[in-house]
Amino acid sequence: MSLRDDAVLVLKAYVAETEAQEELRRTYLDHLAAHRDAMWKACGAGHLTASALLVDPKRDRVLLTLHRKLGMWLQMGGHCEPGDATLAAAALREATEESGIPGLALLPGGPVRLDRHPIPAPCHRHLDVQYAALAPSGAVEAISGESLDLRWYAFDEVAEVADASVVRLVESTRERLERVAP
């Protein structure tokens, strides 16, 4: 199965909890149907990306990266690569690379939410499939070349440093954590 085929299956199975999320789900599926290269950065009409919000083992903080190019506090994530077998694998790879933390585990249940956002050229538009991941006990982060800084924030502190899309991701992740046994 190709990464594109996996993305279609993931999006068909995604249970949108709001009408806005359902509209995005349909938009992503339409984009995949219209663009054979929708998984890759080269797709000028926009492309799917994969990200993951990292949660500490005590489940009360998240790790954000100060993105080098955008100058914003964001979750870990980015472009899919040819070696990625699934969207989940792409999100996990990106989170591991950008955080320096091995042994991350995605929360069960698939993506936490979807987010479409503009990006400076040459990308123009990301159709981000957002997961959440738990860091292992004793995790120590390490700044990658894509980050200016990494920092743990309490859930309630995120709104002070990040934009609304990250705040929505934190809220959805907290809701998912309540449904997942520790």
Secondary structure, DSSP 8 states (H G I E B T S, - for coil): --HHHHHHHHHHH---SSHHHHHHHHHHHHHHHH-TTTTSTT-TT-EEEEEEEEE-TTSSEEEEEEETTT-SEE-EEEE--TT--SHHHHHHHHHHHHH---S-EE-SSS-SEEEEEEETTTTEEEEEEEEEEE--TT------TTEEEEEEEEGGGHHHHB-HHHHHHHHHHHHHHHHS--
